[in-house]
C-alpha cells in the first residue's frame, strides 16, 4: 500500500467512526505518523482530503457501455452500492456534512452524484440510439437519480444488507424506462 493510500484509508476509517466533525487533521497526523504540514501540503485542507478519500474509495463509474441497457445499469448500480459497513459510515458522514456546507455539497455532487447520474443518462441515450428504448425515456427527469438515491437513502435510514442492484434495475428502473 502506498503512503497516500495509507493516509486515505485512515481518513475513511476516521470518517466512518466519528463523522466529518470527528476527523481532525491533528488526530489524522498522529494516526498516520505524519506532520500536519505534510497533510496540508499534500491536500490543502480537510475538505480536499475527505474528497480525495471518497474518490479513492468509491468505484469510478466512468464510461460504461456493454451494448445492453440492463448490463449498463447494473454496472452503474454496483458502483454506487455502499453496503459495506465502512463505506456506509463515511457516506453518512459526508451526507450529513453536505447538508451543512453548500461548498462541500457541491464538491460531493460533482465527484459522486454527478458522475453516476451522467453515466445513467449516457446509458439511456445509448439504449435509445440502439432502439432498446423509446426516445421519450430520455425525458424522464428522475430515473437517473434512482440508483444513487436508493444507495444513499438506505444508509441514511439504517437499512442493513447489500443493495440488490438487479432487483432495483429489473423492478423499478427498466419498467419506468420501457413505459415512457
C-alpha positions in Angstrom: 0.0 0.0 0.0 1.3 3.4 -0.9 1.7 6.1 1.7 -1.1 8.1 0.1 -3.4 5.1 0.2 -2.5 4.5 3.9 -3.5 8.1 4.7 -6.7 7.9 2.7 -7.6 4.6 4.3 -7.1 6.2 7.7 -9.4 9.1 6.7 -12.1 6.7 5.6 -11.9 4.8 8.9 -12.0 8.0 10.9 -14.9 9.4 8.9 -16.8 6.1 9.4 -16.1 6.1 13.1 -16.6 9.7 14.0 -18.1 11.6 11.1 -16.7 14.6 9.4 -16.6 16.7 12.6 -14.7 13.9 14.3 -12.0 13.9 11.8 -9.3 16.4 12.8 -6.1 16.9 10.9 -4.2 16.7 14.2 -5.6 13.2 15.0 -5.1 12.0 11.5 -1.5 13.2 11.5 -0.9 11.3 14.8 -2.6 8.2 13.5 -0.6 8.1 10.2 2.7 9.3 11.8 2.9 12.4 9.6 3.0 16.1 10.4 0.0 18.3 9.9 2.2 20.4 7.5 2.6 17.3 5.3 -1.1 16.7 5.2 -1.9 20.3 4.4 0.9 20.5 1.9 -0.4 17.4 0.0 -4.2 18.1 0.2 -4.6 21.8 1.2 -7.2 21.1 3.9 -9.7 18.8 5.4 -12.4 19.1 2.7 -9.9 18.4 -0.1 -8.5 15.4 1.9 -12.0 14.0 2.5 -12.9 14.4 -1.2 -9.7 12.6 -2.1 -10.5 9.8 0.2 -14.0 9.5 -1.3 -12.6 9.4 -4.8 -10.1 6.7 -3.6 -12.8 4.6 -2.0 -15.7 4.8 -4.5 -15.6 2.8 -7.6 -15.4 5.2 -10.5 -18.4 5.0 -12.9 -16.5 6.1 -16.0 -17.6 5.1 -19.4 -19.8 2.1 -19.2 -21.1 0.6 -22.4 -21.9 -3.1 -22.5 -24.2 -2.7 -25.5 -27.2 -3.6 -23.3 -29.1 -1.2 -21.1 -29.7 -3.7 -18.2 -26.0 -4.6 -18.0 -25.0 -0.9 -18.1 -27.5 0.0 -15.3 -26.3 -3.0 -13.2 -22.7 -1.9 -13.6 -23.6 1.7 -12.6 -25.6 0.4 -9.6 -22.8 -1.7 -8.4 -20.5 1.3 -8.5 -22.8 3.2 -6.0 -23.6 0.3 -3.7 -22.3 1.4 -0.3 -23.5 -1.7 1.7 -20.1 -2.4 3.3 -20.1 -1.0 6.9 -17.1 1.3 6.4 -18.4 2.9 3.2 -21.9 3.2 4.8 -20.3 5.1 7.7 -18.3 7.5 5.5 -21.2 8.0 3.1 -23.4 9.0 6.1 -20.7 11.3 7.3 -20.3 13.1 4.0 -24.1 13.2 3.5 -24.5 15.0 6.8 -21.7 17.4 6.1 -23.1 18.2 2.7 -26.4 19.3 4.3 -24.5 21.8 6.4 -21.9 23.1 4.0 -23.0 24.2 0.5 -19.5 24.2 -0.9 -18.8 20.7 0.3 -22.2 19.6 -1.0 -21.3 20.9 -4.5 -18.0 19.1 -4.4 -19.6 15.8 -3.3 -22.2 16.2 -6.1 -19.5 16.9 -8.7 -17.4 13.9 -7.5 -20.0 11.3 -6.6 -23.6 12.0 -7.6 -23.0 13.9 -10.8 -20.8 11.2 -12.5 -23.4 8.4 -11.6 -26.3 10.4 -12.9 -24.4 11.3 -16.1 -23.4 7.7 -16.6 -27.1 6.7 -16.3 -28.2 9.3 -18.7 -25.5 8.2 -21.2 -26.7 4.6 -20.9 -30.3 5.7 -21.6 -29.2 7.7 -24.6 -27.2 4.8 -25.9 -30.2 2.5 -25.4 -32.4 4.9 -27.3 -29.8 5.0 -30.1 -29.8 1.2 -30.3 -33.6 1.1 -30.4 -33.9 -0.5 -27.0 -36.0 2.3 -25.7 -38.5 4.9 -26.9 -36.9 8.3 -27.2 -39.4 9.5 -24.6 -37.3 7.6 -22.0 -34.7 10.4 -22.2 -37.3 12.9 -20.9 -37.9 11.0 -17.6 -36.4 13.5 -15.2 -35.8 11.4 -12.1 -35.0 7.9 -13.4 -31.2 8.7 -13.4 -31.4 9.6 -9.7 -32.9 6.3 -8.6 -29.8 4.2 -8.1 -27.7 6.8 -6.2 -30.7 7.9 -4.2 -31.5 4.4 -3.0 -27.9 3.6 -2.2 -27.6 6.7 0.0 -31.1 6.6 1.3 -30.7 3.0 2.6 -27.6 4.1 4.6 -29.4 7.2 6.0 -32.4 5.1 7.1 -30.2 2.3 8.6 -31.2 -0.4 6.2 -28.7 -3.2 6.5 -27.5 -5.5 3.8 -26.4 -5.5 0.3 -28.2 -3.2 -2.2 -29.9 -5.6 -4.6 -29.0 -3.7 -7.8 -30.5 -6.3 -10.1 -33.9 -6.1 -8.4 -33.9 -2.3 -8.5 -33.0 -2.3 -12.2 -35.5 -5.0 -13.1 -38.5 -3.8 -11.0 -38.1 -0.1 -10.9 -35.7 1.4 -13.4 -36.2 -0.7 -16.5 -40.1 -0.7 -16.2 -40.1 3.1 -15.9 -37.9 3.5 -18.9 -39.7 1.0 -21.0 -43.1 2.5 -20.2 -42.0 6.0 -21.2 
